Amino acid sequence: MDFIQERVHELYWKEDVNCARAILICLGELFDVRLDSQTLSSAIGLHGAGGFRAQCGLVEGGLMFLGIYFSQLGKNEETIISLCYDYAEAFNQKFKSLRCYDLRPNGFTPNDPPHLCEKLTCEAVAFAYEFIKIHKQLQK
């Protein structure tokens, strides 16, 4: 967890990335997966759909990583789709929502302190890491 806290803090405060890119980068580093710049670029607006407060970027980034990682492990689309469903269901159970609207109740306002979701991001990265480790073992 120390690595996750330090890395999320660095990504937010030094690189100013959003939650979706932070979870992708952290998971990539934890599982030794190289992410293409196009992949990270595709997640630029995935912090609640560009601040609209729709699906949380922590969910979207996690789902993106599941597709990348389990594809590299040779899993078929049906398996990956099922894993994504299970991830969304488990994320919803743990965090009580998939929506930025609920997870970030005050939205995105100029008065917000910077990187308001840092603690939640650390928790979501740790959650995704454990989910992937468990499901990697189950897929063998």
Secondary structure, 3 states (H helix, E strand, C coil): CHHHHHHHHHHHHCCCCCHHHHHHHHHHHHCCCCCCHHHHHHCCCCCHHHHCCCECHHHHHHHHHHHHHHHHCCCCHHHHHHHHHHHHHHHHHHHCCCEHHHHCCCCCCCCCCCCCCHHHHHHHHHHHHHHHHHHHHHCC
